[in-house]
Amino acid sequence: MSKRYYASRRAQQLRAKVIVSIILFSGSIILIMPLWWMISTSLKSMEEIMQYPPTFYPHKVYWRNYVEAWNAAPFTRYTFNTLIICFFSVVGSVLSNSFVGYGFAKIRFRGRETLMNVVLSTMIIPGFVTLIPTYVLFSKLGWVNTYLPLTVPSFFGSTFFIFMFRQFYMTIPNELVEAAMIDGANHFYIWFKLMLPLVKPVLATVAIFSFNGAWNDLLGPLLYINDEMKYTLQIGLQNFRGLVQTQWHYLMAASTLVLLPVLILFFAFQRYFIEGMNLTAGTKG
């Protein structure tokens, strides 16, 4: 009786694992399909792309599509411009959000919870609502056609990132902060010397999100940049469609090259990223 029970239990667990594996595998195929189609199209000739029925993989691989796509527009210059914006966006996001999150988690002041709720409530405001007032403000400051509108806001915090840091700081015992203050340390020293080394997973998560957001941002550069030499990769891709009359194999090749740095960054810091997401999800508000 006991052996049959355990055998039945193991059979049920095995069936559950098989079903879950099939669902996960099917979901992975669906998610990877657009990426595969982009890479496959980038290696085809224009004639093969237009033929019907479409082919799942290139019959003849055209690696030169990547070279010709890169030379069709000043993508090297666009890459340099985008990296400048990404660098300052990542630095600004990491420093400002980690510092503000520390304040909401470890510094006691009157109205702290109310102020935090006000900050969180700003998440429900769509970004397009503030688009025109923000543009007018930056225009009056003379920042249009510069990278300042694309980088300076990063140094003033983001609600979601502040919340992530706050949740993680709250898992660190307050006794650590109190002991440091007894030794004469101020809050700035405690944040920089004690807290930042403890929140590396969250720092990596915020850095990846910030880099990805700045790297893929199209609306911001499209709105504020009007000098072609200051264009970013995303604007370059849009203009690339017009320059070559939507040659899909070149467009997909350029898109694949633009995507590569994001994939490399993610896999390089994958361990910290997953750890940071798990830690943040495991904390309680």
Rosetta silent file (secondary structure, phi, psi, omega in degrees, C-alpha in Angstrom):
SEQUENCE: MSKRYYASRRAQQLRAKVIVSIILFSGSIILIMPLWWMISTSLKSMEEIMQYPPTFYPHKVYWRNYVEAWNAAPFTRYTFNTLIICFFSVVGSVLSNSFVGYGFAKIRFRGRETLMNVVLSTMIIPGFVTLIPTYVLFSKLGWVNTYLPLTVPSFFGSTFFIFMFRQFYMTIPNELVEAAMIDGANHFYIWFKLMLPLVKPVLATVAIFSFNGAWNDLLGPLLYINDEMKYTLQIGLQNFRGLVQTQWHYLMAASTLVLLPVLILFFAFQRYFIEGMNLTAGTKG
SCORE:     score description
SCORE:     0.000 S_00000001
   1 L     0.000  -45.899 -178.785    0.000    0.000    0.000 S_00000001
   2 H   -67.514  -40.585  179.819    2.736    2.394    0.975 S_00000001
   3 H   -66.210  -40.808  179.534    4.880    1.537   -2.088 S_00000001
   4 H   -65.516  -35.058  178.802    1.920    2.017   -4.449 S_00000001
   5 H   -64.284  -47.549 -179.236    1.159    5.359   -2.830 S_00000001
   6 H   -68.009  -34.540  177.499    4.714    6.652   -3.278 S_00000001
   7 H   -65.658  -40.597  177.703    4.879    5.250   -6.831 S_00000001
   8 H   -65.052  -38.725  179.657    1.633    7.048   -7.686 S_00000001
   9 H   -64.325  -42.592  179.143    2.968   10.233   -6.077 S_00000001
  10 H   -66.062  -37.259  178.678    6.171   10.076   -8.124 S_00000001
  11 H   -64.162  -40.560  177.908    4.174    9.453  -11.316 S_00000001
  12 H   -63.996  -42.930  179.613    2.038   12.536  -10.614 S_00000001
  13 H   -64.652  -38.230  179.438    5.126   14.655   -9.982 S_00000001
  14 H   -65.399  -42.817  178.015    6.718   13.362  -13.189 S_00000001
  15 H   -62.344  -41.267  179.374    3.598   14.210  -15.221 S_00000001
  16 H   -62.572  -41.496  179.684    3.514   17.695  -13.672 S_00000001
  17 H   -65.271  -40.266  179.916    7.184   18.273  -14.564 S_00000001
  18 H   -64.077  -43.454 -179.843    6.611   17.107  -18.147 S_00000001
  19 H   -63.729  -45.086  179.164    3.592   19.402  -18.571 S_00000001
  20 H   -62.589  -40.802  179.809    5.462   22.377  -17.094 S_00000001
  21 H   -63.391  -41.720  179.436    8.483   21.648  -19.312 S_00000001
  22 H   -64.171  -41.759  179.228    6.301   21.508  -22.425 S_00000001
  23 H   -64.035  -45.072 -179.497    4.614   24.819  -21.513 S_00000001
  24 H   -65.084  -40.276  179.742    7.963   26.518  -20.805 S_00000001
  25 H   -64.948  -43.164  178.661    9.500   25.150  -23.994 S_00000001
  26 H   -62.910  -42.076  178.228    6.515   26.311  -26.064 S_00000001
  27 H   -63.609  -39.094  179.359    6.659   29.749  -24.446 S_00000001
  28 H   -64.399  -40.825  178.656   10.394   30.000  -25.109 S_00000001
  29 H   -61.923  -42.440 -179.575    9.895   29.153  -28.777 S_00000001
  30 H   -63.820  -40.949 -178.288    7.206   31.839  -29.104 S_00000001
  31 H   -71.960  -34.776 -177.498    9.429   34.448  -27.426 S_00000001
  32 H   -79.930  -22.378 -174.146   12.539   33.557  -29.426 S_00000001
  33 H   -53.950  -47.484  178.907   10.732   33.413  -32.792 S_00000001
  34 H   -60.143  -38.312  178.996   10.862   37.215  -33.504 S_00000001
  35 H   -65.532  -43.381  178.395   14.583   37.267  -32.686 S_00000001
  36 H   -62.852  -41.155 -178.811   15.224   34.275  -34.934 S_00000001
  37 H   -64.668  -37.309  178.174   13.185   35.846  -37.749 S_00000001
  38 H   -64.915  -46.501 -179.241   15.189   39.090  -37.490 S_00000001
  39 H   -66.596  -41.802  179.675   18.540   37.256  -37.648 S_00000001
  40 H   -62.016  -43.566  179.478   17.343   34.961  -40.422 S_00000001
  41 H   -64.847  -34.462 -178.195   16.101   37.901  -42.508 S_00000001
  42 H   -66.764  -17.592 -177.085   19.403   39.741  -41.986 S_00000001
  43 L  -105.852    6.704 -179.189   21.243   36.882  -43.718 S_00000001
  44 L   -99.809  165.247  169.890   18.935   36.536  -46.747 S_00000001
  45 L   -84.076  162.038 -179.714   18.932   38.206  -50.119 S_00000001
  46 H   -62.151  -35.999  179.791   16.128   40.651  -50.934 S_00000001
  47 H   -64.594  -39.880 -179.758   14.706   38.187  -53.479 S_00000001
  48 H   -70.462  -33.050  178.492   14.475   35.427  -50.885 S_00000001
  49 H   -65.317  -37.433 -174.900   12.808   37.757  -48.384 S_00000001
  50 H   -85.133   -9.903 -176.099   10.090   38.668  -50.899 S_00000001
  51 L   -74.231  154.740  179.242    9.386   35.152  -52.130 S_00000001
  52 L  -127.019  133.489   -0.088    6.223   33.264  -51.117 S_00000001
  53 L   -71.762  154.021 -178.408    5.931   31.091  -49.105 S_00000001
  54 L   -67.538  150.538  179.146    8.595   32.636  -46.835 S_00000001
  55 L   -92.743  145.090 -177.050   11.630   30.560  -45.885 S_00000001
  56 L   -78.247  -29.953  178.517   12.368   29.791  -42.255 S_00000001
  57 L  -140.560  155.479 -176.128   16.145   30.014  -42.696 S_00000001
  58 L   -67.722  132.289  175.470   18.369   31.494  -45.465 S_00000001
  59 L   -70.952  -34.051  173.897   19.134   29.150  -48.346 S_00000001
  60 L  -133.264  126.700 -174.526   22.306   31.131  -48.967 S_00000001
  61 L   -82.826  127.733  178.681   23.907   33.156  -46.188 S_00000001
  62 L  -111.055   86.666  178.488   24.820   36.786  -47.037 S_00000001
  63 L   -67.226  -26.154 -177.226   27.221   37.944  -44.292 S_00000001
  64 H   -66.295  -13.486  175.705   28.051   41.043  -46.300 S_00000001
  65 H   -56.147  -36.339 -178.224   24.597   42.407  -45.426 S_00000001
  66 H   -68.487  -42.472 -179.736   26.050   43.415  -42.048 S_00000001
  67 H   -66.288  -46.202 -178.607   28.974   45.304  -43.566 S_00000001
  68 H   -66.989  -35.875  177.959   26.838   47.068  -46.156 S_00000001
  69 H   -66.731  -40.831 -178.800   24.189   47.963  -43.574 S_00000001
  70 H   -68.131  -33.666 -179.365   26.795   49.435  -41.208 S_00000001
  71 H   -84.435   -8.344 -177.912   28.366   51.485  -44.004 S_00000001
  72 L   -74.580  -16.827  179.516   25.025   52.745  -45.310 S_00000001
  73 L  -149.413  160.212 -179.815   24.814   55.331  -42.487 S_00000001
  74 L   -73.558   65.801 -177.223   27.292   56.800  -39.910 S_00000001
  75 H   -68.487  -27.283  177.038   26.482   54.116  -37.363 S_00000001
  76 H   -62.786  -43.405  177.065   29.899   54.416  -35.738 S_00000001
  77 H   -65.488  -42.314  178.413   29.107   58.027  -34.865 S_00000001
  78 H   -61.413  -38.436  179.286   25.602   57.067  -33.744 S_00000001
  79 H   -64.022  -43.714  178.836   27.069   54.365  -31.497 S_00000001
  80 H   -61.235  -45.438  179.451   29.448   56.841  -29.858 S_00000001
  81 H   -61.572  -42.149 -178.974   26.597   59.313  -29.249 S_00000001
  82 H   -66.533  -38.200  179.517   24.398   56.593  -27.775 S_00000001
  83 H   -64.978  -36.066  176.737   27.169   55.366  -25.471 S_00000001
  84 H   -60.859  -48.078 -179.778   27.622   58.889  -24.080 S_00000001
  85 H   -62.897  -42.659 -179.213   23.917   59.091  -23.223 S_00000001
  86 H   -63.199  -41.697 -177.623   23.928   55.560  -21.767 S_00000001
  87 H   -60.411  -51.215 -177.296   26.970   56.260  -19.585 S_00000001
  88 H   -71.025  -30.461  177.288   25.541   59.354  -17.914 S_00000001
  89 H   -66.636  -41.964 -179.772   22.076   57.768  -17.644 S_00000001
  90 H   -68.074  -46.401  179.802   23.471   54.732  -15.835 S_00000001
  91 H   -60.821  -45.927 -179.560   25.691   56.793  -13.507 S_00000001
  92 H   -63.227  -43.465 -177.849   22.854   59.195  -12.706 S_00000001
  93 H   -66.086  -44.154 -177.392   20.306   56.444  -12.096 S_00000001
  94 H   -64.883  -46.661 -176.556   22.572   54.376   -9.868 S_00000001
  95 H   -69.668  -51.112 -173.761   23.718   57.277   -7.684 S_00000001
  96 H   -67.989  -45.656 -176.591   20.464   59.208   -7.301 S_00000001
  97 H   -69.367  -37.655  178.765   18.108   56.275   -6.809 S_00000001
  98 H   -67.210  -35.904 -179.724   20.359   54.445   -4.362 S_00000001
  99 H   -71.640  -44.638  179.601   20.782   57.623   -2.280 S_00000001
 100 H   -67.022  -39.694  177.494   17.080   58.530   -2.242 S_00000001
 101 H   -61.476  -38.215  176.588   16.135   54.918   -1.507 S_00000001
 102 H   -62.618  -42.266  179.846   18.520   54.955    1.459 S_00000001
 103 H   -60.537  -43.456 -179.131   16.862   58.111    2.768 S_00000001
 104 H   -72.254  -21.699 -176.634   13.382   56.599    2.632 S_00000001
 105 H   -95.775  -35.786 -169.465   14.546   53.364    4.274 S_00000001
 106 H  -118.743  -13.937 -179.834   17.019   54.426    6.953 S_00000001
 107 L  -102.267  120.440 -178.611   16.526   58.136    7.781 S_00000001
 108 L   -89.404  123.271  176.085   13.612   58.810   10.098 S_00000001
 109 L  -149.123  158.571 -175.254   11.828   62.100    9.516 S_00000001
 110 L   -66.266  131.063  178.323    8.304   63.373    9.928 S_00000001
 111 L    81.548   16.807 -177.419    5.994   62.494    7.031 S_00000001
 112 H   -61.383  -47.212 -177.859    8.391   59.910    5.560 S_00000001
 113 H   -67.120  -39.352  178.496    5.691   57.356    4.742 S_00000001
 114 H   -62.673  -45.041  178.879    3.347   60.018    3.364 S_00000001
 115 H   -62.916  -38.346  178.279    6.093   61.392    1.128 S_00000001
 116 H   -64.457  -40.049  177.740    6.935   57.862   -0.051 S_00000001
 117 H   -64.847  -35.571  177.193    3.274   57.282   -0.930 S_00000001
 118 H   -64.649  -43.073  178.662    3.245   60.539   -2.893 S_00000001
 119 H   -61.666  -44.429 -179.636    6.342   59.401   -4.791 S_00000001
 120 H   -65.254  -33.223 -178.685    4.766   56.021   -5.530 S_00000001
 121 H   -65.906  -21.172  179.667    1.549   57.675   -6.713 S_00000001
 122 H   -69.919  -13.009  179.478    3.482   59.383   -9.519 S_00000001
 123 H   -67.818  -22.657 -178.116    3.851   55.961  -11.164 S_00000001
 124 H   -83.674   -6.383  179.995    0.230   56.131  -12.326 S_00000001
 125 L   -84.562  119.061  179.006    0.875   59.346  -14.311 S_00000001
 126 L   -63.106  143.576 -178.306    1.523   58.482  -17.979 S_00000001
 127 H   -62.718  -29.042 -178.120    4.773   59.867  -19.327 S_00000001
 128 H   -68.917  -21.188  179.825    3.025   61.478  -22.298 S_00000001
 129 H   -64.730  -37.549 -176.803    1.100   63.791  -19.917 S_00000001
 130 H   -95.035    7.257 -174.177    4.312   65.586  -18.930 S_00000001
 131 H   -63.974  -50.801 -177.225    5.846   65.492  -22.406 S_00000001
 132 H   -67.709  -48.886  177.361    4.888   69.017  -23.532 S_00000001
 133 H   -58.565  -37.318  179.365    5.611   70.809  -20.197 S_00000001
 134 H   -66.336  -41.044  178.966    8.966   69.036  -20.017 S_00000001
 135 H   -64.389  -42.229  179.114    9.842   70.050  -23.562 S_00000001
 136 H   -61.370  -41.995  179.512    8.872   73.681  -22.867 S_00000001
 137 H   -61.402  -50.377 -179.210   11.041   73.667  -19.728 S_00000001
 138 H   -66.277  -31.689  178.014   14.092   72.270  -21.504 S_00000001
 139 H   -66.384  -42.083  179.805   13.512   74.614  -24.431 S_00000001
 140 H   -68.189  -28.117  177.211   13.516   77.670  -22.134 S_00000001
 141 L   -79.303   -8.312 -179.775   16.713   76.368  -20.523 S_00000001
 142 L    77.639   25.877 -176.201   18.314   76.196  -23.976 S_00000001
 143 L   -94.998   -4.210  179.882   18.895   72.436  -23.734 S_00000001
 144 L   -66.323  142.767 -175.340   17.254   71.476  -27.043 S_00000001
 145 L    68.242   24.312  170.048   19.711   69.857  -29.487 S_00000001
 146 L  -128.773  171.097  178.899   21.938   68.840  -26.583 S_00000001
 147 L   -86.549   -1.535 -177.000   22.191   65.612  -24.612 S_00000001
 148 H   -60.892  -43.819  178.593   21.198   67.333  -21.352 S_00000001
 149 H   -63.747  -19.514 -177.084   17.430   66.513  -21.599 S_00000001
 150 H   -94.391  -13.094 -176.209   18.379   62.863  -22.125 S_00000001
 151 H  -120.090  -40.302 -175.215   20.854   62.561  -19.238 S_00000001
 152 H   -60.001  -41.932  179.169   20.147   65.157  -16.519 S_00000001
 153 H   -57.322  -23.756  179.000   16.719   63.694  -15.482 S_00000001
 154 H   -65.374  -25.616 -178.601   18.520   60.466  -14.564 S_00000001
 155 H   -82.782    3.879 -179.463   20.248   62.311  -11.715 S_00000001
 156 H  -115.461   12.602  171.318   16.879   63.132  -10.098 S_00000001
 157 L    87.096  158.630  176.225   15.664   59.599   -9.480 S_00000001
 158 L  -131.492  136.856 -174.536   13.023   57.256  -10.804 S_00000001
 159 H   -57.002  -47.088 -177.101   10.045   56.103   -8.754 S_00000001
 160 H   -63.903  -43.348 -179.521   10.421   52.436   -9.613 S_00000001
 161 H   -68.723  -39.361  177.055   14.162   52.358   -8.937 S_00000001
 162 H   -59.355  -43.013  178.960   13.765   54.292   -5.660 S_00000001
 163 H   -62.349  -41.787  178.882   11.192   51.721   -4.568 S_00000001
 164 H   -60.511  -48.162 -179.654   13.554   48.859   -5.451 S_00000001
 165 H   -64.558  -42.335 -178.896   16.417   50.330   -3.415 S_00000001
 166 H   -59.959  -45.021 -178.673   14.151   51.180   -0.488 S_00000001
 167 H   -61.544  -38.517 -178.875   12.798   47.654   -0.306 S_00000001
 168 H   -74.540  -39.855  178.404   16.288   46.176   -0.265 S_00000001
 169 H   -60.429  -32.625 -177.273   17.668   48.675    2.274 S_00000001
 170 L   -68.656  -17.259  176.726   14.809   47.760    4.613 S_00000001
 171 L   -81.654  -12.531  178.913   16.139   44.193    4.816 S_00000001
 172 L   -86.747  129.263 -176.663   19.421   45.502    6.285 S_00000001
 173 L   -57.537  138.862  177.927   19.297   45.754   10.110 S_00000001
 174 H   -66.945  -22.520 -179.879   19.002   49.287   11.484 S_00000001
 175 H   -60.909  -29.678  178.474   21.553   48.332   14.147 S_00000001
 176 H   -64.850  -42.890  178.667   24.256   48.514   11.458 S_00000001
 177 H   -67.855  -43.000 -178.736   23.392   52.155   10.738 S_00000001
 178 H   -64.513  -39.233  178.733   23.109   52.997   14.438 S_00000001
 179 H   -65.143  -39.596  178.812   26.496   51.423   15.205 S_00000001
 180 H   -66.434  -38.095  179.786   28.127   53.422   12.417 S_00000001
 181 H   -69.145  -33.769  176.189   26.562   56.658   13.677 S_00000001
 182 H   -63.621  -33.563  178.087   27.842   55.945   17.186 S_00000001
 183 L   -78.493    0.942  175.565   31.323   55.702   15.651 S_00000001
 184 L   100.391    5.089 -179.161   30.840   59.191   14.203 S_00000001
 185 L   -79.975  145.042  174.879   29.787   58.364   10.633 S_00000001
 186 L   -96.094  175.633 -175.141   27.186   60.520    8.913 S_00000001
 187 H   -64.953  -35.616  179.687   24.456   59.287    6.584 S_00000001
 188 H   -64.439  -42.098  179.285   26.406   60.107    3.429 S_00000001
 189 H   -65.585  -42.415 -178.792   29.384   58.047    4.627 S_00000001
 190 H   -63.297  -42.393  179.780   27.127   55.156    5.685 S_00000001
 191 H   -62.998  -45.231 -172.776   25.360   55.152    2.306 S_00000001
 192 H   -77.768  -41.318 -173.292   28.552   55.282    0.281 S_00000001
 193 H   -91.652  -33.907 -175.081   30.846   53.062    2.350 S_00000001
 194 H  -101.635  -43.753 -171.295   28.486   50.587    4.020 S_00000001
 195 H   -82.026  -44.628 -175.827   25.292   50.343    1.991 S_00000001
 196 H   -57.734  -41.670  177.067   26.441   50.465   -1.628 S_00000001
 197 H   -63.382  -23.294 -178.474   28.687   47.369   -1.291 S_00000001
 198 H   -85.037  -14.818 -175.378   25.695   45.472    0.151 S_00000001
 199 H  -112.634   32.019 -179.508   23.323   46.325   -2.692 S_00000001
 200 H   -56.326  -42.979  178.870   25.424   45.200   -5.663 S_00000001
 201 H   -59.252  -40.790  179.819   22.617   43.016   -7.123 S_00000001
 202 H   -70.813  -37.870  176.755   20.191   45.950   -7.094 S_00000001
 203 H   -59.245  -43.939  179.664   22.857   48.277   -8.508 S_00000001
 204 H   -64.651  -40.482  179.925   23.410   45.829  -11.384 S_00000001
 205 H   -62.929  -47.201  179.857   19.664   45.528  -11.991 S_00000001
 206 H   -64.837  -39.692  179.734   19.161   49.303  -12.081 S_00000001
 207 H   -62.992  -41.727  179.820   22.242   49.749  -14.281 S_00000001
 208 H   -66.829  -44.753  178.887   20.955   47.183  -16.815 S_00000001
 209 H   -61.755  -42.288 -178.398   17.473   48.703  -16.877 S_00000001
 210 H   -66.289  -44.193  179.098   18.907   52.223  -17.272 S_00000001
 211 H   -61.989  -45.378 -179.030   21.294   51.188  -20.027 S_00000001
 212 H   -62.487  -40.913  179.284   18.554   49.320  -21.857 S_00000001
 213 H   -64.983  -44.089  179.897   16.181   52.275  -21.561 S_00000001
 214 H   -70.460  -37.494 -177.902   18.730   54.811  -22.816 S_00000001
 215 H   -66.461  -38.448 -175.793   20.006   52.486  -25.572 S_00000001
 216 H   -97.249    2.864 -177.543   16.525   51.806  -26.966 S_00000001
 217 L   -68.730  123.187  177.156   15.072   55.284  -26.417 S_00000001
 218 L  -108.992  -40.904 -174.494   13.672   56.682  -29.653 S_00000001
 219 H   -64.171  -44.274 -177.625   11.187   59.329  -28.523 S_00000001
 220 H   -59.441  -58.721  178.262   13.652   61.365  -26.421 S_00000001
 221 H   -60.033  -35.652  179.976   16.367   61.808  -29.076 S_00000001
 222 H   -64.563  -31.045 -177.258   13.699   62.273  -31.754 S_00000001
 223 H   -83.024  -38.475 -169.962   12.192   65.110  -29.708 S_00000001
 224 H  -105.606  -19.030 -175.670   15.309   66.939  -28.555 S_00000001
 225 L  -106.576  126.155  177.068   18.023   66.214  -31.144 S_00000001
 226 L  -126.604    4.144  174.929   17.893   67.807  -34.599 S_00000001
 227 L   -96.910  124.483 -174.863   21.578   67.729  -35.566 S_00000001
 228 H   -59.992  -32.894 -179.717   22.396   64.657  -37.635 S_00000001
 229 H   -71.906  -11.369  177.741   25.852   64.342  -36.078 S_00000001
 230 H  -104.892    5.360 -179.421   24.195   64.010  -32.659 S_00000001
 231 L   -61.925  153.802  174.944   21.737   61.311  -33.706 S_00000001
 232 L  -101.103  176.682 -177.423   21.555   58.077  -31.727 S_00000001
 233 H   -62.239  -38.808 -177.035   21.354   54.521  -33.046 S_00000001
 234 H   -66.016  -40.125  174.847   17.573   54.362  -32.788 S_00000001
 235 H   -66.496  -38.614  178.209   17.143   57.495  -34.929 S_00000001
 236 H   -60.295  -39.020  178.097   19.750   56.100  -37.290 S_00000001
 237 H   -65.172  -40.675  179.625   17.711   52.928  -37.710 S_00000001
 238 H   -65.065  -45.042  178.655   14.577   54.921  -38.502 S_00000001
 239 H   -68.656  -28.499 -179.914   16.374   57.081  -41.047 S_00000001
 240 H   -59.992  -34.206  178.690   18.081   53.988  -42.412 S_00000001
 241 H   -62.420  -38.781 -179.972   14.729   52.751  -43.650 S_00000001
 242 H   -76.242  -34.688 -176.413   14.352   55.862  -45.770 S_00000001
 243 H   -63.543  -38.772 -175.572   17.934   55.954  -46.984 S_00000001
 244 L  -111.745   17.354  176.833   17.831   52.506  -48.570 S_00000001
 245 L    56.056   49.102  177.761   14.103   52.406  -49.366 S_00000001
 246 L    49.575   62.464  170.055   13.361   49.762  -46.746 S_00000001
 247 L   -82.716  100.789 -168.003   15.826   47.103  -47.757 S_00000001
 248 H   -61.992  -34.693 -179.328   14.690   44.640  -45.120 S_00000001
 249 H   -66.372  -36.410  176.065   17.838   42.518  -45.127 S_00000001
 250 H   -71.806  -41.526 -179.826   19.955   45.609  -44.372 S_00000001
 251 H   -61.988  -43.763  178.850   17.489   46.902  -41.804 S_00000001
 252 H   -67.937  -35.219  176.817   17.422   43.560  -39.969 S_00000001
 253 H   -64.229  -45.247  178.435   21.231   43.335  -40.091 S_00000001
 254 H   -64.855  -39.717  178.757   21.551   46.818  -38.562 S_00000001
 255 H   -63.980  -38.114  178.192   18.907   45.972  -35.939 S_00000001
 256 H   -64.484  -42.192  179.112   20.798   42.805  -34.986 S_00000001
 257 H   -65.108  -38.020  179.164   24.029   44.757  -34.531 S_00000001
 258 H   -68.209  -31.183 -178.441   22.242   47.349  -32.384 S_00000001
 259 H   -76.266  -26.631 -172.996   20.745   44.598  -30.243 S_00000001
 260 H   -56.026  -47.856 -178.682   24.057   42.825  -29.579 S_00000001
 261 H   -58.330  -36.333  179.549   25.438   45.176  -26.839 S_00000001
 262 H   -66.023  -42.514  178.565   22.237   44.810  -24.810 S_00000001
 263 H   -64.881  -42.425  179.618   22.416   41.011  -25.008 S_00000001
 264 H   -62.786  -43.395  179.687   26.116   40.998  -24.087 S_00000001
 265 H   -62.078  -42.466 -178.847   25.482   43.292  -21.110 S_00000001
 266 H   -63.801  -47.075 -177.666   22.609   41.123  -19.891 S_00000001
 267 H   -70.472  -29.168  178.711   24.532   37.852  -20.084 S_00000001
 268 H   -68.233  -36.276 -177.925   27.631   39.438  -18.518 S_00000001
 269 L  -113.683   25.335 -176.441   25.674   40.578  -15.465 S_00000001
 270 H   -58.934  -41.534 -176.799   22.970   37.903  -15.574 S_00000001
 271 H   -62.576  -47.005  179.475   23.858   36.521  -12.142 S_00000001
 272 H   -66.245  -38.118 -177.619   23.599   39.911  -10.419 S_00000001
 273 H   -63.215  -48.008 -179.008   20.463   40.796  -12.380 S_00000001
 274 H   -66.698  -39.579  178.210   18.570   37.637  -11.376 S_00000001
 275 H   -62.988  -41.529  179.267   19.795   37.909   -7.794 S_00000001
 276 H   -65.034  -41.298  179.049   18.652   41.522   -7.612 S_00000001
 277 H   -66.671  -38.634  179.241   15.207   40.749   -8.993 S_00000001
 278 H   -66.631  -42.255 -179.804   14.795   37.839   -6.575 S_00000001
 279 H   -65.492  -42.115 -179.706   15.869   39.912   -3.588 S_00000001
 280 H   -67.102  -40.036  179.738   13.593   42.800   -4.523 S_00000001
 281 H   -69.703  -26.959 -176.894   10.629   40.505   -5.129 S_00000001
 282 H   -83.608  -11.318  179.420   11.266   38.741   -1.820 S_00000001
 283 L   -83.646  157.955 -178.839   11.151   41.891    0.297 S_00000001
 284 L  -110.318  143.858  178.642    7.965   43.192    1.852 S_00000001
 285 L   -79.058    0.000    0.000    6.709   46.759    1.673 S_00000001
